[in-house]
Amino acid sequence: MRIVGGDFKGRGLSAPDGRNTRPTSDRAREAIFNVLAHAEWAPDIDGARVMDVFAGSGALGFEALSRGAAFCLFVETDEAARGAIRDNVESFGLFGNTRVHRRDATQLGPRPGSQAEAFDLVFLDPPYHKGLGERALDCLISGNWLSENATVVFERGADEGDFATDVWEINNAKIYGAAQVLFLKQKIYQK
């Protein structure tokens, strides 16, 4: 697994051993970032504050940092995955641009004072077929984690059916193998 674009392009990423994490493939990451780079509704990645929720190896967050994001908060409960994220932070020299939260993404609570600014771009890649992503989306709103123009990139199983919501606008939807990727914005902020 490697970074596919930006300053760290071609550099390898550490990932935890075992089957507890399912990293987004290089090809799917490249496609996701192509959508974000060319969509008029997407926030500018350069200088963005990013969250990688259910981070696993942190591949999506590191990809954003490689492409100019100013900061990434990685949210992950698995100890081995947090270790891989810390290894990647060290390898890329990103100590001042990252933070790792050991927190359940479905119980984020309010955004803490140490995270003074809200987040512009959120990657949400939960285990499939458990409803965890939908619960995490609710927490992002209720905890005031999102900036007004925030985009959430939500990866879920392609076989999970329609994503029905009164709160989120689907700006784009793509299928990459077994994954469906939804590009979401809160309807309250749609013009």
N, C-alpha and C positions, 0 to 999 in steps of 0.2 A: 504494500500500500504506500503510495507516494503522493506528495502535493502536486497538483496538476497545473497550477498557474501562479503567477505572481513572483515575488522575491525569492520564495523558497521552492520554486518549481523543480521537480525531480528529486527532491530530498525525501528520504524515507520517513515513515511515521511508525512509532512503536504502538503495538496493540496488545491488549491483554490476551493471555493464552486461554484456550477453552472456547466454549460455545455460549458464554453468557452475554457476549456482545456480538452485534451484527453490523460491522462497519459499512457505511455507504460506499459503494464501489467507486473506483477512480472515474469511470465513465459517467456514472450518475452524478457525481459531484461536479464534473466538468459541465454537464448539461444544466444542472441547477444554477451554477454560477453564470452560464451563458444567458439563461433567462433573466437572472437578476441584473446583469450588465446591460441588457438591451430593453428592458421593460420601463416605460415611462412612469409607472406606478411604484416601482421599486426604489427604496432609499439608496443613496450613493454609498457604496461599500467603503470607499476611501474616507477614513475618519470616523466610521460608524462605531457605535457601541453595540456589541453582539453578545447574545446568550446562546450557548449550545446546551440544550436541555435533554436529559437522557443521553449524555455526551458520549458514553462508551470510550473510544480511543480519542475523541475530540477532533476527528478528521474534518468535520464541517467548520468548526471554530478556527482550527489552524489554517484551513483553506482561506477563510475570510481574513485572518491576520496577514497571511501571505499576500493578499490582494489589497492591503492598505487599511484594514479595520484598525481603529485606535486601541480597542480593548475587547477582551472576550471573557465572560463569566461562564465557566463550565459547571454544570449542575449534574452530579452523578453520585449514586449511593454505593456502587460496587467498589470495594477496596482495590482490587487488581486494576480496574479501569482508571481509577484516580491515580494509581501509581504510573500507569502508562501515560496519562496526561501530564503528570509532573515530569516524567522522563522527556516528553516532547517539548515542554516548556524550557527545560534545561538545554536540550539539544539545539533549539532555535534561539536561545538567549532572550526569551520573552517574559522575564520575571516581572517587569513593571507594567506589562500590558495584559496580564492575565490574573485570574483568581479562580480557585477551585472550591465550589460549595459542596459539602457532603450533606445534601438535603433531598428529601423526597419531593419530586417535581409536582406531585399531586397535592402537596401541602406546603407550598412555598411561603405562604403568609405574606405580610406586607414587605415591600422593598425596604431593606435596612438602610439606615443613614449612611453606612459606608459605601453604598451604591447610590450616590446622590442623584445622578442623572438616570433617566429612564433609557430603555434599550430600543435601538432602531431596527434591528434585525434579529430574529429568533429562529434557531433551528430546533425542531421538535421531532425527535426520532425515537419514540417509545417502542417497547415490545408490541408486536402486532396482536390484534384480536382480544385485547384486554380492556379497552376503553380508557386507558391511561392518558392518551394524548388529549382526549376531550376534557378530562378532568384537569389536566395541566393547563389547557387553554383558559378554562374558567379561573384558575389561580393566577395566571398572568394578568388578567383583567382586574380581578378583585384585589390583588396585591399592588396594583398600579406600577407594574414592571415595564409597561410599553409606552414609548413615545407616541405622539399623536399620529405620525406617519409610518408607524412600525409595520413591517411585513413579517409574517410568521410563515416559515417553510415547514410544513407538517408532512412527515412521511408516515404512511400507514400501509397496511396490506392492500394490494390491488383487488383482492377478493372480499374486502370488507364492506362493499356496497356503497351507496350514496352517503355523502357527508351532508346531513341536513342541519341547518342552523339558522336562527334569526339574528345572531350576533355577528357572524363573519361573512364577508364577501369573498368568494373564490375568484381571484383575478386570473388564475391560470391553473391547469391541472395536467399532469403528465404521468405516464406509466413508464417505469423503468424496470423491466423484469417482473419480480414479485411485488414491487413497490409502486404505490400511487403517491405522487408528491403534489400537495396542494399549496398554492401560494395565496395566503390569506391576509386580509386587512379587516379591521373592525368596521362594521357598517356605519357606526356613528360618525366616522371620520370620512366616509366617502362623499365626494363632491357631486 
